[in-house]
Amino acid sequence: EEGFEKKILLEILDSISKSSSQCKIRIAAGDTKVVEKNTLGGIIISTSGIGAYHPNRPLGRKKFTENDSVLVSGNIGNHGMSIFLARNPENLFEGNVKSDCAPIIDLSEQAMAISKDIRIMRDPTRGGLGTVLNEFVHESDFGIEIDEEEVPVSSEVKTLSELFGFNYFHLPNEGMLVLVAAEKDSASILDAWKKLPEGKEAKRIGRVSSEYPGKVVLNMKSSGKKIIDMLGFDMLPRIC
């Protein structure tokens, strides 16, 4: 918008350049439009991409089978919580909650290089892990069981979620991947992910099960079970 600070614009463009280089993506075209002041909240960037099918691209959720593994590449909820803290500086908190914002192309390529039996993979952004898992099994003959003890989440995000009433399963993430693949390939994918800086916290968090069709069920530390629903309302203003 009018009056947007040039220094910040150059920082953004530099970040775009570095990220596209890291992802081996060429920016082929670009255009800008200036609008009236106080209409955008600063700047909006819109992108379109053109790519090619990978030979081991995911087969789709209709290919789910019993005991397929559910993998996540890292700690959940960091991005959403870091944005919340940045927008609410009056909530004094001395900790190290940083956004996980990062390219996920290396995670994707490593997984597809290993397995021809990836069913589906997504970055759990808006709505978080809980919403994405529900979308995986919506109107399906299968459900997903996840184990609370196996879900990677930092102690800071856990503590802040309890303090401010958030469910970290619904906090957005930006630089992580959730994937469902054949059980036989899960250990190899995890090994490959853990060798990447963005995958060092990767975990197998659960499995596909026909016992709870269309549901996502959390096996709790207390030995009980709880259904994880889709995000019903925005806990934070839209950030992605």
N, C-alpha and C positions, 0 to 999 in steps of 0.2 A: 504494500500500500504506500501512498505518498508519505515521504519522510522516513522510510525505513532506513536504518543505519547502515551505511556502506560497509563498515568494518564487519558487522554481523553477516551481511550478504556474502562477503568474500570468504569468511570462515565456513559458511554453509557450502559454497561452491568448492572450496578446497576439500571438505569432507566428502562431497559427492565424487570428486576426482579420485581420492584415495580409495574409497569403497568400490567404485567401479573397476579400478585397476586390480584390487584384491580379488574381485569376483570374475576377472577376465571378461568384463562386459564393456563394449564400446558404446559410448553415447553418440548416437548418429544424428540427432536433431534436437533443437531446443528453441523455445520462444518465451517471451516475457510479456506481461501485461500489467500496467500500473493502474490501481483503482483508488478511489477516494480514501482519505485517511479515516481510521476507526471503522473500517468495514470488514477487515479480515483478522484482526488481532495480530497483525504483523505480516506474515507471509504464508502462502499455501503453495506446496509443490506437488504437482500431479505428474505421474509417470505412466508410460505404456511400454510393454516389453514384447520382443519377438524372439522366440527360441525354437529349439528342435526337440522332438521326442527322444528321451533316453531309451536304449533298448531294454533296460531293466526298470522302466518306470513302474510305479505302483499299479497293481492289478485292479484295485477298487474294493470298497468295503463289502461288496457282494461275494467276494472270495474269502471272507472270514471263515476260519475253521476252528474247531475246539482246541483250546490251549495255545493259540497264537499268542506271541509275547507282545506286551505293551512297553515301549521304551521311551524314556525322556532323556534329553541330552544335557540337562543341567538343572540347577535350582530354580524353583518356580516362584513367581510373585515379585521378583526383585524390581522389575521395571515399574510396575504399578505402584509399589510402595515408594520407590525413589521419586516418582512424579508427585505422589501425595505429599511427601515431606518437603519437596521443593516449592509446592504451591501453598504450603501451610508452615511457614518458617516459625510461627509462634509455638509450634509443637516442638519444644527443645528436646532434641534426642541426639546423644553422642553415640554414633555408631558408624558402620561402614556399609550402608545400603546403597549400592550403585546399580544403575540400569544395566541390563544384560544386552543392550542394543548392539548387534553385531551381524555380519553376514552369516547365513547358514548354508551357503553353497558347498563348503567343504564337508559339512556333516551329511548333506544330501548325497553328494558324489561318493563319499566313502561307503555309505549304506548301500547304494545301488551297485557299486563295484563288487560288493560281497554277495548280495542276495538277489535272486530272481523271483523271490516270493515275498516281496514287500506288498502288503495289502493296501496301506494308505499311510501318508505322512503329511503333517501340517505344522505350521508355526502357530502355537496357541496364543494369539494376540488378544483381540477383544473378546471378553468373556472367559479368558483363561483356560487352564487345563480342563476344568470341569465341564465347561460348555463344549469344547472341542470333542471330548470323549463322548458326550451325549449326542453330538452330531454324527459321530462315527456309527452309533448303534441305533439311531432313530428309525423306527419302524422296521427293525431288523429281527431276525430269529435268534440273534446272539446279543449278549450283554457283555459288559466288561467288569471284572473284579480287580480292584487295586488294593494293595496292602499299605496301610498308613505308615508303617515303619520304614517302607522302602521309598517313599516319595521324598525326593531331595528338596529341602526347604531350609533356609538359613534360620538360625536362632533369632536374629533380629527381626526377620519378616514374621516369624511365628509370634514373637512377643508383641510387636506392633499390631498385628492382626487382632490379637486378643484385646489389646488396649483400646483400639479404635473401632472394633466391631466388624472387621473385614473377614471374609472367608478367603484364605490364600489360594484355594482352588479356583477362584474366580478373578484373581488379580491378573492383569495382562502381562504378557512376556513379549520380548521383541527379538531376542537372539538365541532362541532355543527351538528344538524340534521334538515333536511327539510322533511316534512311528509304531505301526503294528506290522509285525512280520512273522514268518514261520518260526516256531520255537527253535528249530535246528540251527537257525542263523543268528539268533539273538546274542549269544556269547561273542561271536566274531565281530558283530557290529559294535557291541559295547567296547571290545578291546580296541577297535579302530578309533572310535570316538574318544576314548580316554587319552589317546595320544595327541589329540588336538586341544589347544588351549580352551576353546569354547565347549569342549566335551568332557573335561576332566571330572565333572560331577555326574556323569551319565549313570543312569540306573535302569534296571528292569523293575517296573513298578506293579505289574500285574499281568493278567491274561484275559483272553476272550473265553467266554463261557456261555453255554446254552441254558444255564440254570436261571439266568435273569434276563430274558429277552427284552431288548429295548431299554435296559436300565444300566446305570453305572453304580456299582455297589462298592463301598469302602469297608474293608476289613479293618476294624479299629484296634488300636493297641489294647483296649480294655476287653477284647474278645467279642465285642458286639459288632453289629453291621449297621451301616447307614447309607441311605441313597443320596448320591450327589446329583442334584438337579442342574439344569442349565441356568445361567445367570438370568434372574427374573427382572432385575432393574440395575441401572448403572450405579455402581458404588462410587465411581469417580467420573468427573466430566469427560466427555469423549476425548481420548488422547491418541487414537490410532484408527 
